[in-house]
């Protein structure tokens, strides 16, 4: 989607182009019309001068005195020509014209009739022709046509030069206005850009809140975002404190019940029932606490370094299972991070890695990379753990992700680890897969999309 700056600039460009285009067309046409009017006036004056120089003989016929018969018309520019024709269209007098040029003067005009026209005689020879029908008062039936023609080189050059200068000037002014408007827009929209940068910094964990020095038009938005951030953080902290208090509250009665069993003051059948209920309470408590603590994705959570967290988990588990002397092979893409809650990632890495250490013989292989899902067409984090243990039978794959189900009942545990991991994967819109690995044991992989 186009940015606000781009949208306004495109709209402004379209408006300026339409305005200056219309203004340029209007000014250019007005100048051409005024130049043409000036040309007509100039030719009209020359026709009147031609009429003034003409003479009438005793028979009432118009003629041009010998003083002007062999010279260019009235010593005007050599690009000006003239002709006088009688009522029958015969030439009475004509000024010299270039060789091969036949100017189409008007003939047989009526009394006081005026005609103005353009004529293109050759590729590089065009003229404007002004003709006027004149009859003397005592010879009203004899109408002579006086015509003056002017070559259009200077006229066209002047009009075209004005047109070029006009459009260059308008284009320059429009460009200048666009540059100025762009600068004003960048200055006016700078607070939005700064807010976007601060949100990115919050997402990356470099800031906790938006700044408060925003214009009044944005203060409502920024204040609400800050309030949302504060509310989210307070709610998360309060929720986790509540869960912690719940866990601590349950520990005491569970411990009392356990100590009562240890004293062996009750019969064996009752003790068995109590023990079963204690195990069930402990199992439910751990499962619900871990499930409720799952935060899910949020665009305002700082990314978590996967390699750093994995190294801590492996180091701790290596101490717990030191008697196995587990050989751990880790393959992690450089700079890979997790955009989600750190506690959720710890649950995923901790549960899968602990299961691998618990069930392996001597080898564990861990991998983390960015992976594009074939069906969902979304890129995400793919975390997989493989061991060389007994693996998971095909008929058990669907059941081991259920709460309280374990593959090997002889190994300690509550059977809720994979169930918690699957819940986290579902909350993030991801997947949990269990398959047979290349080392003979199980391969458990979790795919979590970047954005859900």
PyMOL commands that set and color helices and strands:
alter all, ss='L'
color gray80, all
select helices_A, chain A and resi 4-53+66-68+73-75+137-139+153-203+216-263+268-292+306-320+322-324+342-359+394-396+417-427
alter helices_A, ss='H'
color red, helices_A
select strands_A, chain A and resi 54-56+62-64+80-85+91-94+114-122+125-134+144-151+304-305+327-332+337-338+363-372+379-387+431-436+442-449
alter strands_A, ss='S'
color yellow, strands_A
deselect
rebuild
show_as cartoon
